[in-house]
């Protein structure tokens, strides 16, 4: 499977940085799944769980 570079950052530090297959995030606009080949994305998150594969 194709992978991509994913970084989860807060104003204070990088929380996660690595190659992943997919990420499901609780964005303020609703839950989003990101796969390899997705356009670059910056999103505001709401409280919830981030799933990284």
PDBQT receptor file of N, H, CA, C and O in Angstrom, charges set to zero:
ATOM      1  N   UNK A   1       0.835  -1.190   0.000  1.00  0.00    +0.000 N 
ATOM      2  CA  UNK A   1       0.000   0.000   0.000  1.00  0.00    +0.000 C 
ATOM      3  C   UNK A   1       0.875   1.247   0.000  1.00  0.00    +0.000 C 
ATOM      4  O   UNK A   1       1.973   1.259   0.557  1.00  0.00    +0.000 OA
ATOM      5  N   UNK A   2       0.374   2.274  -0.625  1.00  0.00    +0.000 N 
ATOM      6  H   UNK A   2      -0.518   2.265  -1.077  1.00  0.00    +0.000 HD
ATOM      7  CA  UNK A   2       1.098   3.541  -0.678  1.00  0.00    +0.000 C 
ATOM      8  C   UNK A   2       1.059   4.224   0.686  1.00  0.00    +0.000 C 
ATOM      9  O   UNK A   2       0.061   4.146   1.403  1.00  0.00    +0.000 OA
ATOM     10  N   UNK A   3       2.147   4.888   1.030  1.00  0.00    +0.000 N 
ATOM     11  H   UNK A   3       2.957   4.951   0.447  1.00  0.00    +0.000 HD
ATOM     12  CA  UNK A   3       2.215   5.631   2.285  1.00  0.00    +0.000 C 
ATOM     13  C   UNK A   3       2.457   7.105   1.994  1.00  0.00    +0.000 C 
ATOM     14  O   UNK A   3       2.796   7.487   0.874  1.00  0.00    +0.000 OA
ATOM     15  N   UNK A   4       2.278   7.916   3.017  1.00  0.00    +0.000 N 
ATOM     16  H   UNK A   4       2.003   7.606   3.927  1.00  0.00    +0.000 HD
ATOM     17  CA  UNK A   4       2.567   9.339   2.907  1.00  0.00    +0.000 C 
ATOM     18  C   UNK A   4       3.055   9.855   4.250  1.00  0.00    +0.000 C 
ATOM     19  O   UNK A   4       2.840   9.228   5.287  1.00  0.00    +0.000 OA
ATOM     20  N   UNK A   5       3.715  11.006   4.217  1.00  0.00    +0.000 N 
ATOM     21  H   UNK A   5       3.889  11.515   3.374  1.00  0.00    +0.000 HD
ATOM     22  CA  UNK A   5       4.242  11.641   5.423  1.00  0.00    +0.000 C 
ATOM     23  C   UNK A   5       3.099  12.365   6.128  1.00  0.00    +0.000 C 
ATOM     24  O   UNK A   5       2.400  13.173   5.517  1.00  0.00    +0.000 OA
ATOM     25  N   UNK A   6       2.911  12.072   7.427  1.00  0.00    +0.000 N 
ATOM     26  H   UNK A   6       3.479  11.416   7.924  1.00  0.00    +0.000 HD
ATOM     27  CA  UNK A   6       1.859  12.696   8.226  1.00  0.00    +0.000 C 
ATOM     28  C   UNK A   6       2.479  13.325   9.461  1.00  0.00    +0.000 C 
ATOM     29  O   UNK A   6       3.298  12.707  10.140  1.00  0.00    +0.000 OA
ATOM     30  N   UNK A   7       2.083  14.560   9.747  1.00  0.00    +0.000 N 
ATOM     31  H   UNK A   7       1.417  15.062   9.196  1.00  0.00    +0.000 HD
ATOM     32  CA  UNK A   7       2.515  15.226  10.970  1.00  0.00    +0.000 C 
ATOM     33  C   UNK A   7       1.303  15.779  11.694  1.00  0.00    +0.000 C 
ATOM     34  O   UNK A   7       0.471  16.468  11.103  1.00  0.00    +0.000 OA
ATOM     35  N   UNK A   8       1.212  15.474  12.969  1.00  0.00    +0.000 N 
ATOM     36  H   UNK A   8       1.888  14.915  13.449  1.00  0.00    +0.000 HD
ATOM     37  CA  UNK A   8       0.186  16.031  13.845  1.00  0.00    +0.000 C 
ATOM     38  C   UNK A   8       0.908  16.991  14.775  1.00  0.00    +0.000 C 
ATOM     39  O   UNK A   8       1.761  16.582  15.563  1.00  0.00    +0.000 OA
ATOM     40  N   UNK A   9       0.564  18.273  14.681  1.00  0.00    +0.000 N 
ATOM     41  H   UNK A   9      -0.129  18.605  14.041  1.00  0.00    +0.000 HD
ATOM     42  CA  UNK A   9       1.289  19.285  15.449  1.00  0.00    +0.000 C 
ATOM     43  C   UNK A   9       0.343  20.090  16.321  1.00  0.00    +0.000 C 
ATOM     44  O   UNK A   9      -0.824  20.291  15.984  1.00  0.00    +0.000 OA
ATOM     45  N   UNK A  10       0.867  20.543  17.440  1.00  0.00    +0.000 N 
ATOM     46  H   UNK A  10       1.815  20.380  17.714  1.00  0.00    +0.000 HD
ATOM     47  CA  UNK A  10       0.163  21.473  18.317  1.00  0.00    +0.000 C 
ATOM     48  C   UNK A  10       0.980  22.762  18.319  1.00  0.00    +0.000 C 
ATOM     49  O   UNK A  10       2.090  22.782  17.786  1.00  0.00    +0.000 OA
ATOM     50  N   UNK A  11       0.464  23.824  18.897  1.00  0.00    +0.000 N 
ATOM     51  H   UNK A  11      -0.437  23.808  19.330  1.00  0.00    +0.000 HD
ATOM     52  CA  UNK A  11       1.263  25.056  18.960  1.00  0.00    +0.000 C 
ATOM     53  C   UNK A  11       2.585  24.871  19.718  1.00  0.00    +0.000 C 
ATOM     54  O   UNK A  11       3.536  25.622  19.501  1.00  0.00    +0.000 OA
ATOM     55  N   UNK A  12       2.642  23.878  20.601  1.00  0.00    +0.000 N 
ATOM     56  H   UNK A  12       1.869  23.269  20.778  1.00  0.00    +0.000 HD
ATOM     57  CA  UNK A  12       3.834  23.680  21.420  1.00  0.00    +0.000 C 
ATOM     58  C   UNK A  12       4.864  22.733  20.814  1.00  0.00    +0.000 C 
ATOM     59  O   UNK A  12       6.066  22.920  21.004  1.00  0.00    +0.000 OA
ATOM     60  N   UNK A  13       4.390  21.695  20.070  1.00  0.00    +0.000 N 
ATOM     61  H   UNK A  13       3.414  21.543  19.916  1.00  0.00    +0.000 HD
ATOM     62  CA  UNK A  13       5.340  20.684  19.595  1.00  0.00    +0.000 C 
ATOM     63  C   UNK A  13       4.719  19.782  18.537  1.00  0.00    +0.000 C 
ATOM     64  O   UNK A  13       3.515  19.836  18.287  1.00  0.00    +0.000 OA
ATOM     65  N   UNK A  14       5.552  18.955  17.923  1.00  0.00    +0.000 N 
ATOM     66  H   UNK A  14       6.530  18.911  18.126  1.00  0.00    +0.000 HD
ATOM     67  CA  UNK A  14       5.081  17.921  16.998  1.00  0.00    +0.000 C 
ATOM     68  C   UNK A  14       4.634  16.732  17.846  1.00  0.00    +0.000 C 
ATOM     69  O   UNK A  14       5.415  16.201  18.635  1.00  0.00    +0.000 OA
ATOM     70  N   UNK A  15       3.380  16.314  17.684  1.00  0.00    +0.000 N 
ATOM     71  H   UNK A  15       2.746  16.745  17.043  1.00  0.00    +0.000 HD
ATOM     72  CA  UNK A  15       2.839  15.200  18.459  1.00  0.00    +0.000 C 
ATOM     73  C   UNK A  15       3.120  13.859  17.794  1.00  0.00    +0.000 C 
ATOM     74  O   UNK A  15       3.313  12.854  18.478  1.00  0.00    +0.000 OA
ATOM     75  N   UNK A  16       3.144  13.839  16.456  1.00  0.00    +0.000 N 
ATOM     76  H   UNK A  16       2.987  14.655  15.900  1.00  0.00    +0.000 HD
ATOM     77  CA  UNK A  16       3.442  12.625  15.701  1.00  0.00    +0.000 C 
ATOM     78  C   UNK A  16       4.005  13.032  14.354  1.00  0.00    +0.000 C 
ATOM     79  O   UNK A  16       3.549  14.002  13.749  1.00  0.00    +0.000 OA
ATOM     80  N   UNK A  17       4.993  12.292  13.889  1.00  0.00    +0.000 N 
ATOM     81  H   UNK A  17       5.363  11.504  14.380  1.00  0.00    +0.000 HD
ATOM     82  CA  UNK A  17       5.544  12.508  12.561  1.00  0.00    +0.000 C 
ATOM     83  C   UNK A  17       6.015  11.164  12.035  1.00  0.00    +0.000 C 
ATOM     84  O   UNK A  17       6.839  10.502  12.666  1.00  0.00    +0.000 OA
ATOM     85  N   UNK A  18       5.496  10.755  10.881  1.00  0.00    +0.000 N 
ATOM     86  H   UNK A  18       4.826  11.292  10.368  1.00  0.00    +0.000 HD
ATOM     87  CA  UNK A  18       5.920   9.480  10.325  1.00  0.00    +0.000 C 
ATOM     88  C   UNK A  18       5.177   9.136   9.050  1.00  0.00    +0.000 C 
ATOM     89  O   UNK A  18       4.273   9.856   8.626  1.00  0.00    +0.000 OA
ATOM     90  N   UNK A  19       5.573   8.021   8.442  1.00  0.00    +0.000 N 
ATOM     91  H   UNK A  19       6.307   7.436   8.787  1.00  0.00    +0.000 HD
ATOM     92  CA  UNK A  19       4.916   7.527   7.238  1.00  0.00    +0.000 C 
ATOM     93  C   UNK A  19       3.714   6.687   7.643  1.00  0.00    +0.000 C 
ATOM     94  O   UNK A  19       3.815   5.828   8.519  1.00  0.00    +0.000 OA
ATOM     95  N   UNK A  20       2.577   6.937   7.005  1.00  0.00    +0.000 N 
ATOM     96  H   UNK A  20       2.495   7.635   6.294  1.00  0.00    +0.000 HD
ATOM     97  CA  UNK A  20       1.334   6.244   7.341  1.00  0.00    +0.000 C 
ATOM     98  C   UNK A  20       0.620   5.809   6.065  1.00  0.00    +0.000 C 
ATOM     99  O   UNK A  20       0.920   6.299   4.977  1.00  0.00    +0.000 OA
ATOM    100  N   UNK A  21      -0.327   4.883   6.213  1.00  0.00    +0.000 N 
ATOM    101  H   UNK A  21      -0.570   4.485   7.097  1.00  0.00    +0.000 HD
ATOM    102  CA  UNK A  21      -1.168   4.429   5.105  1.00  0.00    +0.000 C 
ATOM    103  C   UNK A  21      -2.440   5.266   5.047  1.00  0.00    +0.000 C 
ATOM    104  O   UNK A  21      -2.881   5.662   3.968  1.00  0.00    +0.000 OA
ATOM    105  N   UNK A  22      -3.031   5.535   6.218  1.00  0.00    +0.000 N 
ATOM    106  H   UNK A  22      -2.672   5.213   7.094  1.00  0.00    +0.000 HD
ATOM    107  CA  UNK A  22      -4.245   6.348   6.278  1.00  0.00    +0.000 C 
ATOM    108  C   UNK A  22      -4.353   7.011   7.640  1.00  0.00    +0.000 C 
ATOM    109  O   UNK A  22      -3.749   6.573   8.619  1.00  0.00    +0.000 OA
ATOM    110  N   UNK A  23      -5.139   8.081   7.676  1.00  0.00    +0.000 N 
ATOM    111  H   UNK A  23      -5.630   8.437   6.880  1.00  0.00    +0.000 HD
ATOM    112  CA  UNK A  23      -5.391   8.808   8.917  1.00  0.00    +0.000 C 
ATOM    113  C   UNK A  23      -6.863   9.196   8.932  1.00  0.00    +0.000 C 
ATOM    114  O   UNK A  23      -7.391   9.683   7.932  1.00  0.00    +0.000 OA
ATOM    115  N   UNK A  24      -7.522   8.982  10.059  1.00  0.00    +0.000 N 
ATOM    116  H   UNK A  24      -7.093   8.587  10.871  1.00  0.00    +0.000 HD
ATOM    117  CA  UNK A  24      -8.897   9.451  10.250  1.00  0.00    +0.000 C 
ATOM    118  C   UNK A  24      -8.840  10.495  11.356  1.00  0.00    +0.000 C 
ATOM    119  O   UNK A  24      -8.394  10.214  12.468  1.00  0.00    +0.000 OA
ATOM    120  N   UNK A  25      -9.298  11.705  11.037  1.00  0.00    +0.000 N 
ATOM    121  H   UNK A  25      -9.661  11.933  10.134  1.00  0.00    +0.000 HD
ATOM    122  CA  UNK A  25      -9.201  12.813  11.984  1.00  0.00    +0.000 C 
ATOM    123  C   UNK A  25     -10.573  13.420  12.263  1.00  0.00    +0.000 C 
ATOM    124  O   UNK A  25     -11.424  13.479  11.375  1.00  0.00    +0.000 OA
ATOM    125  N   UNK A  26     -10.787  13.874  13.507  1.00  0.00    +0.000 N 
ATOM    126  H   UNK A  26     -10.096  13.826  14.229  1.00  0.00    +0.000 HD
ATOM    127  CA  UNK A  26     -12.031  14.568  13.842  1.00  0.00    +0.000 C 
ATOM    128  C   UNK A  26     -11.886  16.065  13.543  1.00  0.00    +0.000 C 
ATOM    129  O   UNK A  26     -11.639  16.858  14.452  1.00  0.00    +0.000 OA
ATOM    130  N   UNK A  27     -12.036  16.444  12.292  1.00  0.00    +0.000 N 
ATOM    131  H   UNK A  27     -12.236  15.800  11.554  1.00  0.00    +0.000 HD
ATOM    132  CA  UNK A  27     -11.883  17.842  11.894  1.00  0.00    +0.000 C 
ATOM    133  C   UNK A  27     -13.101  18.647  12.328  1.00  0.00    +0.000 C 
ATOM    134  O   UNK A  27     -14.172  18.090  12.571  1.00  0.00    +0.000 OA
ATOM    135  N   UNK A  28     -12.930  19.946  12.422  1.00  0.00    +0.000 N 
ATOM    136  H   UNK A  28     -12.060  20.398  12.225  1.00  0.00    +0.000 HD
ATOM    137  CA  UNK A  28     -14.043  20.798  12.844  1.00  0.00    +0.000 C 
ATOM    138  C   UNK A  28     -15.202  20.736  11.849  1.00  0.00    +0.000 C 
ATOM    139  O   UNK A  28     -16.345  21.005  12.221  1.00  0.00    +0.000 OA
ATOM    140  N   UNK A  29     -14.923  20.382  10.578  1.00  0.00    +0.000 N 
ATOM    141  H   UNK A  29     -13.996  20.163  10.276  1.00  0.00    +0.000 HD
ATOM    142  CA  UNK A  29     -15.972  20.260   9.557  1.00  0.00    +0.000 C 
ATOM    143  C   UNK A  29     -16.611  18.876   9.545  1.00  0.00    +0.000 C 
ATOM    144  O   UNK A  29     -17.576  18.649   8.816  1.00  0.00    +0.000 OA
ATOM    145  N   UNK A  30     -16.087  17.949  10.343  1.00  0.00    +0.000 N 
ATOM    146  H   UNK A  30     -15.303  18.133  10.936  1.00  0.00    +0.000 HD
ATOM    147  CA  UNK A  30     -16.572  16.569  10.382  1.00  0.00    +0.000 C 
ATOM    148  C   UNK A  30     -15.406  15.609  10.265  1.00  0.00    +0.000 C 
ATOM    149  O   UNK A  30     -14.278  16.027  10.002  1.00  0.00    +0.000 OA
ATOM    150  N   UNK A  31     -15.666  14.327  10.457  1.00  0.00    +0.000 N 
ATOM    151  H   UNK A  31     -16.582  13.987  10.671  1.00  0.00    +0.000 HD
ATOM    152  CA  UNK A  31     -14.618  13.315  10.391  1.00  0.00    +0.000 C 
ATOM    153  C   UNK A  31     -14.083  13.209   8.967  1.00  0.00    +0.000 C 
ATOM    154  O   UNK A  31     -14.854  13.188   8.007  1.00  0.00    +0.000 OA
ATOM    155  N   UNK A  32     -12.747  13.141   8.833  1.00  0.00    +0.000 N 
ATOM    156  H   UNK A  32     -12.121  13.158   9.613  1.00  0.00    +0.000 HD
ATOM    157  CA  UNK A  32     -12.112  13.067   7.518  1.00  0.00    +0.000 C 
ATOM    158  C   UNK A  32     -11.148  11.890   7.480  1.00  0.00    +0.000 C 
ATOM    159  O   UNK A  32     -10.430  11.632   8.447  1.00  0.00    +0.000 OA
ATOM    160  N   UNK A  33     -11.137  11.179   6.355  1.00  0.00    +0.000 N 
ATOM    161  H   UNK A  33     -11.720  11.389   5.571  1.00  0.00    +0.000 HD
ATOM    162  CA  UNK A  33     -10.149  10.134   6.114  1.00  0.00    +0.000 C 
ATOM    163  C   UNK A  33      -9.195  10.633   5.039  1.00  0.00    +0.000 C 
ATOM    164  O   UNK A  33      -9.624  11.113   3.990  1.00  0.00    +0.000 OA
ATOM    165  N   UNK A  34      -7.905  10.517   5.304  1.00  0.00    +0.000 N 
ATOM    166  H   UNK A  34      -7.556  10.127   6.156  1.00  0.00    +0.000 HD
ATOM    167  CA  UNK A  34      -6.889  10.970   4.360  1.00  0.00    +0.000 C 
ATOM    168  C   UNK A  34      -6.063   9.759   3.940  1.00  0.00    +0.000 C 
ATOM    169  O   UNK A  34      -5.599   8.989   4.781  1.00  0.00    +0.000 OA
ATOM    170  N   UNK A  35      -5.883   9.598   2.625  1.00  0.00    +0.000 N 
ATOM    171  H   UNK A  35      -6.259  10.223   1.942  1.00  0.00    +0.000 HD
ATOM    172  CA  UNK A  35      -5.098   8.506   2.056  1.00  0.00    +0.000 C 
ATOM    173  C   UNK A  35      -3.965   9.081   1.219  1.00  0.00    +0.000 C 
ATOM    174  O   UNK A  35      -3.945  10.278   0.935  1.00  0.00    +0.000 OA
ATOM    175  N   UNK A  36      -3.031   8.237   0.828  1.00  0.00    +0.000 N 
ATOM    176  H   UNK A  36      -3.047   7.265   1.059  1.00  0.00    +0.000 HD
ATOM    177  CA  UNK A  36      -1.929   8.667  -0.039  1.00  0.00    +0.000 C 
ATOM    178  C   UNK A  36      -2.503   9.270  -1.316  1.00  0.00    +0.000 C 
ATOM    179  O   UNK A  36      -3.486   8.765  -1.857  1.00  0.00    +0.000 OA
ATOM    180  N   UNK A  37      -1.891  10.344  -1.794  1.00  0.00    +0.000 N 
ATOM    181  H   UNK A  37      -1.093  10.754  -1.354  1.00  0.00    +0.000 HD
ATOM    182  CA  UNK A  37      -2.350  11.010  -3.004  1.00  0.00    +0.000 C 
ATOM    183  C   UNK A  37      -3.340  12.128  -2.737  1.00  0.00    +0.000 C 
ATOM    184  O   UNK A  37      -3.711  12.856  -3.658  1.00  0.00    +0.000 OA
ATOM    185  N   UNK A  38      -3.778  12.278  -1.484  1.00  0.00    +0.000 N 
ATOM    186  H   UNK A  38      -3.477  11.686  -0.736  1.00  0.00    +0.000 HD
ATOM    187  CA  UNK A  38      -4.707  13.355  -1.128  1.00  0.00    +0.000 C 
ATOM    188  C   UNK A  38      -3.989  14.693  -1.270  1.00  0.00    +0.000 C 
ATOM    189  O   UNK A  38      -2.778  14.774  -1.066  1.00  0.00    +0.000 OA
ATOM    190  N   UNK A  39      -4.715  15.720  -1.611  1.00  0.00    +0.000 N 
ATOM    191  H   UNK A  39      -5.699  15.655  -1.776  1.00  0.00    +0.000 HD
ATOM    192  CA  UNK A  39      -4.129  17.057  -1.680  1.00  0.00    +0.000 C 
ATOM    193  C   UNK A  39      -3.604  17.450  -0.298  1.00  0.00    +0.000 C 
ATOM    194  O   UNK A  39      -4.174  17.035   0.711  1.00  0.00    +0.000 OA
ATOM    195  N   UNK A  40      -2.531  18.241  -0.232  1.00  0.00    +0.000 N 
ATOM    196  H   UNK A  40      -2.068  18.578  -1.052  1.00  0.00    +0.000 HD
ATOM    197  CA  UNK A  40      -2.046  18.702   1.076  1.00  0.00    +0.000 C 
ATOM    198  C   UNK A  40      -3.187  19.351   1.859  1.00  0.00    +0.000 C 
ATOM    199  O   UNK A  40      -4.041  20.026   1.283  1.00  0.00    +0.000 OA
ATOM    200  N   UNK A  41      -3.191  19.141   3.166  1.00  0.00    +0.000 N 
ATOM    201  H   UNK A  41      -2.498  18.593   3.633  1.00  0.00    +0.000 HD
ATOM    202  CA  UNK A  41      -4.325  19.554   3.980  1.00  0.00    +0.000 C 
ATOM    203  C   UNK A  41      -3.850  20.121   5.307  1.00  0.00    +0.000 C 
ATOM    204  O   UNK A  41      -2.978  19.553   5.964  1.00  0.00    +0.000 OA
ATOM    205  N   UNK A  42      -4.431  21.244   5.690  1.00  0.00    +0.000 N 
ATOM    206  H   UNK A  42      -5.139  21.705   5.156  1.00  0.00    +0.000 HD
ATOM    207  CA  UNK A  42      -4.277  21.795   7.033  1.00  0.00    +0.000 C 
ATOM    208  C   UNK A  42      -5.688  21.944   7.567  1.00  0.00    +0.000 C 
ATOM    209  O   UNK A  42      -6.519  22.606   6.945  1.00  0.00    +0.000 OA
ATOM    210  N   UNK A  43      -5.972  21.330   8.722  1.00  0.00    +0.000 N 
ATOM    211  H   UNK A  43      -5.296  20.792   9.226  1.00  0.00    +0.000 HD
ATOM    212  CA  UNK A  43      -7.332  21.358   9.258  1.00  0.00    +0.000 C 
ATOM    213  C   UNK A  43      -7.302  21.623  10.753  1.00  0.00    +0.000 C 
ATOM    214  O   UNK A  43      -6.367  21.230  11.450  1.00  0.00    +0.000 OA
ATOM    215  N   UNK A  44      -8.332  22.291  11.231  1.00  0.00    +0.000 N 
ATOM    216  H   UNK A  44      -9.092  22.611  10.665  1.00  0.00    +0.000 HD
ATOM    217  CA  UNK A  44      -8.520  22.476  12.664  1.00  0.00    +0.000 C 
ATOM    218  C   UNK A  44      -9.237  21.244  13.193  1.00  0.00    +0.000 C 
ATOM    219  O   UNK A  44     -10.247  20.818  12.634  1.00  0.00    +0.000 OA
ATOM    220  N   UNK A  45      -8.709  20.671  14.277  1.00  0.00    +0.000 N 
ATOM    221  H   UNK A  45      -7.888  21.017  14.731  1.00  0.00    +0.000 HD
ATOM    222  CA  UNK A  45      -9.317  19.476  14.851  1.00  0.00    +0.000 C 
ATOM    223  C   UNK A  45     -10.210  19.836  16.020  1.00  0.00    +0.000 C 
ATOM    224  O   UNK A  45      -9.989  20.830  16.712  1.00  0.00    +0.000 OA
ATOM    225  N   UNK A  46     -11.229  19.006  16.228  1.00  0.00    +0.000 N 
ATOM    226  H   UNK A  46     -11.409  18.199  15.665  1.00  0.00    +0.000 HD
ATOM    227  CA  UNK A  46     -12.028  19.123  17.439  1.00  0.00    +0.000 C 
ATOM    228  C   UNK A  46     -11.601  17.979  18.356  1.00  0.00    +0.000 C 
ATOM    229  O   UNK A  46     -10.852  17.096  17.938  1.00  0.00    +0.000 OA
ATOM    230  N   UNK A  47     -12.066  17.989  19.584  1.00  0.00    +0.000 N 
ATOM    231  H   UNK A  47     -12.675  18.706  19.924  1.00  0.00    +0.000 HD
ATOM    232  CA  UNK A  47     -11.708  16.928  20.525  1.00  0.00    +0.000 C 
ATOM    233  C   UNK A  47     -12.155  15.585  19.970  1.00  0.00    +0.000 C 
ATOM    234  O   UNK A  47     -13.265  15.458  19.453  1.00  0.00    +0.000 OA
ATOM    235  N   UNK A  48     -11.298  14.591  20.078  1.00  0.00    +0.000 N 
ATOM    236  H   UNK A  48     -10.397  14.693  20.498  1.00  0.00    +0.000 HD
ATOM    237  CA  UNK A  48     -11.630  13.262  19.585  1.00  0.00    +0.000 C 
ATOM    238  C   UNK A  48     -10.381  12.426  19.420  1.00  0.00    +0.000 C 
ATOM    239  O   UNK A  48      -9.298  12.801  19.870  1.00  0.00    +0.000 OA
ATOM    240  N   UNK A  49     -10.545  11.301  18.775  1.00  0.00    +0.000 N 
ATOM    241  H   UNK A  49     -11.424  10.997  18.409  1.00  0.00    +0.000 HD
ATOM    242  CA  UNK A  49      -9.458  10.341  18.586  1.00  0.00    +0.000 C 
ATOM    243  C   UNK A  49      -8.963  10.414  17.148  1.00  0.00    +0.000 C 
ATOM    244  O   UNK A  49      -9.759  10.454  16.210  1.00  0.00    +0.000 OA
ATOM    245  N   UNK A  50      -7.643  10.432  16.979  1.00  0.00    +0.000 N 
ATOM    246  H   UNK A  50      -6.996  10.400  17.741  1.00  0.00    +0.000 HD
ATOM    247  CA  UNK A  50      -7.014  10.386  15.659  1.00  0.00    +0.000 C 
ATOM    248  C   UNK A  50      -6.559   8.948  15.443  1.00  0.00    +0.000 C 
ATOM    249  O   UNK A  50      -5.788   8.412  16.239  1.00  0.00    +0.000 OA
ATOM    250  N   UNK A  51      -7.035   8.320  14.366  1.00  0.00    +0.000 N 
ATOM    251  H   UNK A  51      -7.661   8.756  13.719  1.00  0.00    +0.000 HD
ATOM    252  CA  UNK A  51      -6.648   6.953  14.036  1.00  0.00    +0.000 C 
ATOM    253  C   UNK A  51      -5.577   7.000  12.954  1.00  0.00    +0.000 C 
ATOM    254  O   UNK A  51      -5.780   7.594  11.895  1.00  0.00    +0.000 OA
ATOM    255  N   UNK A  52      -4.439   6.372  13.223  1.00  0.00    +0.000 N 
ATOM    256  H   UNK A  52      -4.274   5.889  14.083  1.00  0.00    +0.000 HD
ATOM    257  CA  UNK A  52      -3.322   6.346  12.279  1.00  0.00    +0.000 C 
ATOM    258  C   UNK A  52      -3.015   4.899  11.946  1.00  0.00    +0.000 C 
ATOM    259  O   UNK A  52      -2.871   4.065  12.840  1.00  0.00    +0.000 OA
ATOM    260  N   UNK A  53      -2.914   4.600  10.653  1.00  0.00    +0.000 N 
ATOM    261  H   UNK A  53      -3.030   5.277   9.927  1.00  0.00    +0.000 HD
ATOM    262  CA  UNK A  53      -2.568   3.244  10.228  1.00  0.00    +0.000 C 
ATOM    263  C   UNK A  53      -1.303   3.312   9.406  1.00  0.00    +0.000 C 
ATOM    264  O   UNK A  53      -0.816   2.284   8.937  1.00  0.00    +0.000 OA
TER     265      UNK A  53
